[in-house]
Amino acid sequence: MTTQAVAQRRGWRVVDIVVAALIAVAGGVLFWAWSQGANLITPLTAAYAPLSGLYAGGWMIPAVLGALIIRKPGAALFCEAVAASGELIMGSQYGLTVLISGLLQGLGAELIFAAFLYRKFNLPTALLAGAASGLFCGLNDSFLPWGWNIAYDGTAKFLYILFCLISGAVIAGALSWVATRGLARTGALSSFASRKAGTEPVFG
């Protein structure tokens, strides 16, 4: 592939920006709803607080889904950051920290797609992207000054991060991959490189 062809493949078109923005806006609504749900599961995690990490994957869906559909550098970071901004505008209970969380979670997924040079969008890549997003989420919540779980002891922090990683892989990674394949089969992604996602090899 020539340098010009690579640049064209990786460059953002208007339709890429519009769809990424739509994914991000939908993600913001999802974030807000997911945050409300977090209050409902509090009694369930009261026995062991780090279990809340298993719920975290829903906050990472825009990053993985956006990258799987758009397939351009920056898509994961853009979709996750804009979705976090949307949640903040709608009145997040987590305040400005959602922006930091969004940036870090988007960065985690972005790094995985970048590591594969934006050429692999199969199930293993989606799982890794979700897991990396979860890892960054867990580290943010456990070690940075504004983290919700900074008071946890070492074992609790490790388990919380592990749960976030698993949740990111399953909820954000696997579900986004399944959703992309489903959308591709409907023809909704006909303008994107992901238009054939429905028939792409699972591990290819």
C-alpha positions in Angstrom: 0.0 0.0 0.0 1.4 3.4 -1.0 2.0 6.2 1.5 -0.9 8.2 0.0 -3.2 5.2 0.3 -2.2 4.7 3.9 -2.9 8.4 4.6 -6.3 8.2 2.9 -7.2 5.0 4.8 -6.3 6.6 8.1 -7.6 10.1 7.5 -10.9 11.1 8.9 -13.8 11.9 6.5 -16.9 13.9 7.4 -19.0 10.8 7.7 -16.4 9.4 10.2 -16.6 12.5 12.3 -20.4 12.6 12.2 -20.8 8.9 13.2 -18.1 9.1 15.8 -20.0 12.1 17.3 -23.2 10.1 17.3 -21.6 7.2 19.0 -20.1 9.6 21.6 -23.4 11.3 22.2 -25.2 7.9 22.6 -22.3 6.9 24.9 -22.9 9.9 27.0 -26.5 8.9 27.5 -25.3 5.4 28.2 -22.8 6.7 30.8 -25.5 8.7 32.6 -27.8 5.7 32.7 -25.0 3.4 33.7 -24.1 5.7 36.5 -27.7 5.6 37.8 -27.4 1.8 37.7 -24.3 2.0 39.8 -26.4 3.3 42.7 -28.7 0.3 42.4 -25.9 -2.3 42.7 -24.3 -0.6 45.8 -26.1 -3.0 48.2 -24.9 -6.0 46.2 -21.3 -4.9 46.4 -21.5 -3.9 50.1 -20.1 -7.3 51.1 -16.9 -6.6 49.2 -16.5 -3.2 47.6 -13.9 -4.1 45.0 -16.6 -6.2 43.2 -17.9 -2.9 41.9 -15.2 -3.2 39.3 -17.2 -5.9 37.6 -19.7 -3.2 36.7 -17.2 -0.7 35.2 -17.2 -2.1 31.6 -20.3 -0.2 30.6 -18.4 3.1 30.9 -15.9 1.9 28.2 -18.2 0.8 25.4 -17.9 4.0 23.3 -14.1 3.7 23.1 -14.1 0.1 21.8 -17.3 0.4 19.7 -16.2 3.7 18.1 -12.8 2.2 17.1 -14.4 -1.0 15.7 -16.8 1.0 13.5 -14.7 4.0 12.5 -11.3 2.1 12.3 -9.3 5.3 12.2 -6.6 6.5 14.6 -8.0 8.5 17.5 -11.6 7.0 17.2 -11.4 5.2 20.6 -10.1 8.3 22.4 -12.5 10.7 20.7 -15.6 8.7 21.3 -14.8 8.0 24.9 -13.8 11.5 25.8 -16.8 13.1 24.1 -19.1 10.6 25.8 -17.6 11.5 29.1 -18.2 15.2 28.3 -21.8 14.4 27.5 -22.3 12.6 30.9 -20.8 15.6 32.6 -23.2 18.0 30.8 -26.2 15.8 31.8 -25.2 16.0 35.4 -22.8 13.3 36.4 -22.6 12.4 40.1 -18.9 12.0 39.6 -18.2 15.6 38.6 -15.2 16.6 36.5 -13.5 13.3 37.2 -15.5 11.8 34.5 -13.5 13.7 31.9 -10.3 12.3 33.3 -11.7 8.8 33.4 -13.0 9.2 29.8 -9.6 10.3 28.5 -7.7 7.5 30.3 -10.2 4.8 29.4 -10.2 5.9 25.8 -6.4 6.0 25.8 -6.2 2.4 27.0 -8.3 1.1 24.1 -6.6 3.4 21.6 -3.2 2.0 22.5 -4.3 -1.5 21.7 -5.6 -0.6 18.3 -2.5 1.5 17.6 -0.3 -1.5 18.6 -1.9 -3.5 15.8 -1.4 -0.5 13.4 -5.2 -0.1 13.1 -5.4 -3.3 11.0 -6.8 -5.8 13.5 -10.4 -5.5 14.6 -11.2 -9.1 15.4 -12.5 -10.5 18.7 -9.1 -10.8 20.4 -8.3 -7.2 19.6 -11.6 -6.0 20.9 -11.2 -8.0 24.1 -7.7 -6.6 24.6 -8.9 -3.1 23.9 -11.7 -3.4 26.5 -9.3 -5.0 29.0 -6.8 -2.1 28.5 -9.5 0.4 29.0 -10.5 -1.4 32.1 -6.9 -1.5 33.3 -6.6 2.3 33.0 -10.0 2.7 34.7 -8.8 0.6 37.6 -5.5 2.4 37.9 -7.2 5.8 37.8 -9.7 4.9 40.5 -7.1 3.2 42.7 -4.0 5.3 42.5 -4.6 8.9 41.3 -5.5 11.5 43.9 -9.1 11.9 42.8 -9.6 8.1 42.7 -12.7 6.7 44.4 -10.8 3.7 45.8 -7.5 5.3 46.8 -8.2 4.2 50.4 -8.3 0.5 49.5 -5.5 -1.7 50.8 -3.1 -3.3 48.3 -5.1 -6.5 47.9 -8.4 -4.7 47.4 -6.8 -2.4 44.8 -5.4 -5.3 42.9 -8.7 -7.1 42.8 -10.6 -4.0 41.9 -8.3 -3.4 38.9 -8.6 -7.1 37.9 -12.4 -6.9 38.1 -12.3 -3.7 36.0 -10.0 -5.4 33.4 -12.4 -8.4 33.2 -15.4 -6.2 32.9 -13.8 -4.1 30.3 -12.9 -7.1 28.2 -16.4 -8.7 28.5 -18.8 -5.8 28.5 -16.9 -3.2 26.4 -14.8 -5.6 24.3 -17.0 -8.6 23.5 -20.3 -6.7 23.4 -19.0 -4.0 21.2 -17.5 -6.6 18.8 -20.9 -8.4 18.7 -22.7 -5.1 18.1 -20.4 -4.1 15.3 -20.9 -7.4 13.5 -24.7 -7.0 14.0 -24.7 -3.5 12.6 -22.6 -4.5 9.6 -25.1 -7.2 8.7 -27.9 -4.7 8.6 -26.0 -2.6 6.1 -25.8 0.4 8.5 -22.0 0.5 8.2 -21.8 0.5 4.4 -19.8 3.7 4.3 -17.0 2.3 6.6 -14.2 -0.2 6.4 -16.2 -2.1 9.0 -19.0 -2.8 6.5 -17.7 -6.4 6.2 -17.4 -6.9 9.9 -20.3 -9.3 10.0 -18.4 -11.8 7.9 -14.8 -11.2 9.1 -13.0 -14.1 10.8 -13.4 -14.1 14.6 -9.7 -14.5 15.1 -8.3 -13.4 11.7 
